[in-house]
Amino acid sequence: MKHLLLTTIAAVVLVGCGLSLSEFKDSQLRSAIKAGSIEDVKKAIANGANVNAMAFRSYGALVRAPLDQAAGGGRKDIVQLLIAKVRMLIRRLMKVALLCIVRLLMNTKILQNC
């Protein structure tokens, strides 16, 4: 219950500061990585956090990408989880790309004449 209350307060504060929902989800992932909690990392990913989020600068400070942050913290278990999720995303993108190429070829006369 305490965790839910803190998450709600954090959401209100962050949304009030102009943080988008996706940025809030990504910040939850980064917070879970910083805390070293693989269970919270899994929850953040399940809630839609971007495991492939890019590094950026915020008020002059570098906010590292999740994978870089986990590796820098020496959390091999979290690094392995993030790599597995990125691999899954790449596989999905490759399937979509292949499907698009096949559809494109089917719409050309080259494939229709075969």
N, C-alpha and C positions, 0 to 999 in steps of 0.2 A: 504494500500500500504506500509506503514511504517513497519507493522508487517511482511509482505512478505520479505521486504528488510532485516530486522533484522534476520529473519529465514534463509535466503539465506547466509548471512554473517556468521551466527553461523554454518551453515552446512559446509561451506568452511573451516572455522577455525578448526572445530572438525574433519572433514575428513582429513584435512591436518595433524592433530595430531595423526592420526592412529585410530580414533574411527570408528567402523563398523556402518553400517546403522541401525541395530537393537539396538545398544547401543545409537545411536543418537536419535532414536524414544523413547527409554526408558528415555533418559535424558530430552526430551521434556515433557514427562508425569510427571517426577519428578519436573521439573520447573513449570509446570502448577499447581501441587499440592502445591508447595511452595508458589506460588502467590495466591493460594486460588480461582482460577478461574475454576468453574465447566464446563463452556463452553469450555475452553482450554483443560481440562481433557478429555472431550468427543471427541474433535477433535484429540487429541493425540491417544486415543484408536481407533478411526475410522481410523487413519493413520497407525495402526499396532503396537502401543506400547504394551509391555508385562505387563499386569496388575498383573501378578504373578511373576514379576521379583524378584530375590533374593537380599538380602543385600550383600554388598561387601565392601572391603577396597580399597580406592584410595588415594595413597600418604599418607598413615597413618590415613586418616579420614574415618570414617564409613559412607557409603552411604546406607541409610535405604531403605527397601522394600517400594513400593508405599503405601500399606495399612498401614504399620507402620508409615510412614511419615504423611499420612492424619490423622490418629488417634492421633498422637502426636501433630498435629497442631490444633486439636479440630474441624476438618471439618467433621461433621456428614453426611452432604449431599454427600461429596466426598467418605467417607467411605462406605456409602450405595450403591453408584454407583459401586465402585470397587468390593464390595462383590457380587453384582448382576452379574457383568461380570465374576467373578471367578466361581460362581455357574453355569453360562451358559457354561463355559469351561468344568467344571466337568461333567455336563450332556452330553455334546458331547463326552467326553472321555469314559464315561460309555456306551454310545450307541455303540461306536466303539469296545470297549472291549467285549460287549455282542455279537456283530456280529462276532467277531473273534472266540469266544468260540463256537457259533453255527456252524460256518464253520468247526471248528476243530472237533466237535462232528459228523457232517455229513460225514466227511472223515474217521471216525473210523467205524469199523464193528459193534460196539455196537449199534449205532443209526440206522445203515442200516438194522439190523436184526429186529428192532421193527416194 
